[in-house]
Amino acid sequence: MAKKISDPNYKVIAENRRARFDYAIESDLECGIILEGSEVKALRAGGTNIADSYAAVENGELWLVNAYIPPYEQAKMFKHEERRRRKLLVSRKELVNLWNATQRKGMTLVPLVLYFNHKGIAKMKLGIAKGKKIHDKRETEAKRDWNRQKQRLLKDNA
């Protein structure tokens, strides 16, 4: 079996695990994020939360709203706001597609993962999603339980 070579620069900072339960994710895309220096240092230190955040297309720009990046204690003069709006970077074609999805089709832009890529640059994976109803959530949970039970049965019989 081949060994996996882990890249020291690639690191998941924050993950929105609840998003896949609350939303049916149609597709996802990677986008850049504009950060201040103290925000990058705080991301590397940890404690970031994107569970309550969302993305929105406003005035021809894509924004990340309500993402929490903790304050960086060593930054004396150039501190950042913890929950400020941050601009996300996508191509113009992708921006038009996102606007169409949110305005015309009633989709939501949900942040899934915030991470440093292999070059050490902060990136965000956005999901284009539709909200699930309660019965959809129950169905998803029942499928997950059945698959888990099926694996246990196969394991016991083998």
Number of C-alpha atoms within 10 A of each C-alpha: 3 4 5 6 6 8 11 11 13 15 15 17 20 20 18 17 13 11 18 17 16 16 20 19 21 10 9 15 13 17 17 15 19 16 14 12 13 21 22 16 16 19 23 16 12 13 13 20 18 22 19 14 18 18 22 18 18 9 7 10 15 21 19 24 18 18 20 18 22 20 18 19 10 11 14 8 7 11 15 18 11 15 14 13 16 17 17 21 18 17 9 11 8 13 16 14 11 20 20 14 17 17 11 9 10 12 21 22 23 26 28 25 20 25 20 20 16 13 10 13 13 22 20 24 17 23 25 22 22 19 17 16 11 10 9 15 17 13 11 15 13 12 12 12 12 12 12 11 12 12 12 12 11 9 9 8 7 6
